[in-house]
C-alpha cells in the first residue's frame, strides 16, 4: 500500500524545484494553469492530494513534461 503522505511530500519537492528553476511564482502559476492559489499552496505544503488534471495543467503552465511532476515512489 502506498502512503499518500509520501506521495504528497515527493510531489511537493518536485513542484517547488520546478517552480524555482523556471522562476514561476504561485500567483503566476495559478493564472497560467487555472488552479487556485489556495490549491497550489496546499500542494506546496503537502497537505492535499493533487488530481491528475490539475497536475497536468500546472506542468503545462510551468512549461515542463507532465511526467516530470509525477513523483517516483
C-alpha positions as CSV (number, residue, x, y, z in Angstrom):
1,X,0.0,0.0,0.0
2,X,1.3,3.4,-1.0
3,X,1.4,6.1,1.8
4,X,-0.4,9.1,0.4
5,X,1.7,11.5,2.6
6,X,4.9,10.1,1.0
7,X,3.4,10.8,-2.5
8,X,2.4,14.3,-1.5
9,X,5.8,15.0,0.0
10,X,7.6,13.9,-3.1
11,X,5.2,15.8,-5.4
12,X,5.8,18.9,-3.2
13,X,9.6,18.6,-3.6
14,X,9.4,18.3,-7.4
15,X,6.8,21.2,-7.7
16,X,8.9,23.6,-5.6
17,X,12.1,22.7,-7.5
18,X,10.4,23.2,-10.9
19,X,8.8,26.4,-9.9
20,X,12.1,27.7,-8.6
21,X,14.1,26.5,-11.6
22,X,11.6,28.2,-14.0
23,X,11.1,31.3,-11.8
24,X,7.3,30.9,-11.5
25,X,5.5,32.3,-8.5
26,X,2.4,30.8,-7.0
27,X,0.3,33.7,-8.4
28,X,1.7,33.3,-11.9
29,X,1.2,29.5,-11.8
30,X,-2.4,30.0,-10.7
31,X,-3.1,32.4,-13.5
32,X,-1.4,30.2,-16.2
33,X,-2.8,26.9,-15.0
34,X,-6.3,27.8,-13.8
35,X,-5.5,26.1,-10.5
36,X,-6.4,28.2,-7.5
37,X,-3.8,29.8,-5.4
38,X,-5.1,28.1,-2.3
39,X,-4.9,24.7,-4.0
40,X,-1.3,25.4,-5.1
41,X,-0.4,26.4,-1.6
42,X,-1.9,23.2,-0.3
43,X,0.1,21.1,-2.8
44,X,3.3,23.0,-1.9
45,X,2.6,22.3,1.8
46,X,1.9,18.6,1.0
47,X,-1.5,18.8,2.8
48,X,-3.7,17.9,-0.2
49,X,-3.7,15.2,-2.9
50,X,-3.2,16.6,-6.4
51,X,-5.8,15.5,-9.1
52,X,-4.2,14.4,-12.3
53,X,-5.9,17.1,-14.4
54,X,-4.5,19.8,-12.1
55,X,-1.1,18.3,-12.1
56,X,-1.1,18.3,-15.9
57,X,-2.4,21.9,-16.0
58,X,0.4,23.0,-13.7
59,X,3.1,21.2,-15.7
60,X,1.9,22.8,-18.9
61,X,1.9,26.2,-17.2
62,X,5.4,25.7,-16.0
63,X,6.5,24.5,-19.4
64,X,7.5,21.0,-18.5
65,X,6.5,17.5,-19.4
66,X,3.7,16.4,-17.1
67,X,5.7,13.2,-16.3
68,X,8.2,15.5,-14.6
69,X,5.7,16.2,-11.8
70,X,4.9,12.5,-11.2
71,X,6.8,11.5,-8.1
72,X,9.0,8.5,-8.2
73,X,8.0,6.1,-5.5
